[in-house]
Amino acid sequence: MTLNMDNNSPAASGPINDLLTPLIPAALLVLFLFFIDEGWYSFRWMLEWGNWIVFVIYLVALYPLHWLISRFVFRSQRGVKKVVLVSIVGIPLTLGLLFGFVF
């Protein structure tokens, strides 16, 4: 059994992959923000269900920006390369927008 990872393989594209690719950097960003804010540099926040509700709200709020970047800026990229590129562009842009709203 071989795993075909070229850019034209059907496994590298599709509707599920198009939805999951921007979800990864958005979830990593929200996990980081909750790690430093809610958990005071720990993951204790995960033990309370109320924090998970707020986590989902943040994720739903930040996901569309990452989806737009994935869909329109890096539409020709596939796989891990696309996740890395969306992370490199999306995370700083999202943090900038968050800090812009706060300050």
Phi, psi and omega in degrees: 000128179241152180252116182270115184245022178286165186289345183259002183287146180297332180290340182272355180221174179132169184295324180293315179295324179293333177273326182280329182302311178283343179291326182297305179293327178294317179293320178297320178295315180293321175300317178296315180298320178290327177298316184273336185257299185286322185265359184050058179064038172208174179256025178296336180301336182291345182280346181252129185291332179297326177293329178291328177296314179294323177302313180295321178298314177299316182296318179294326180286325184269338183300318184300324178296316179293325178294318179297318178296316180295319186284319188253329182273316184244042183294334182272350180275158180219158170070213184296325179301320180293319178299316180295316180294318177296323178294316182297322180271316188287319184294309177297323179296317178295315178298320177297319177292320178298314179292330176293324177287326183284316185257000000 
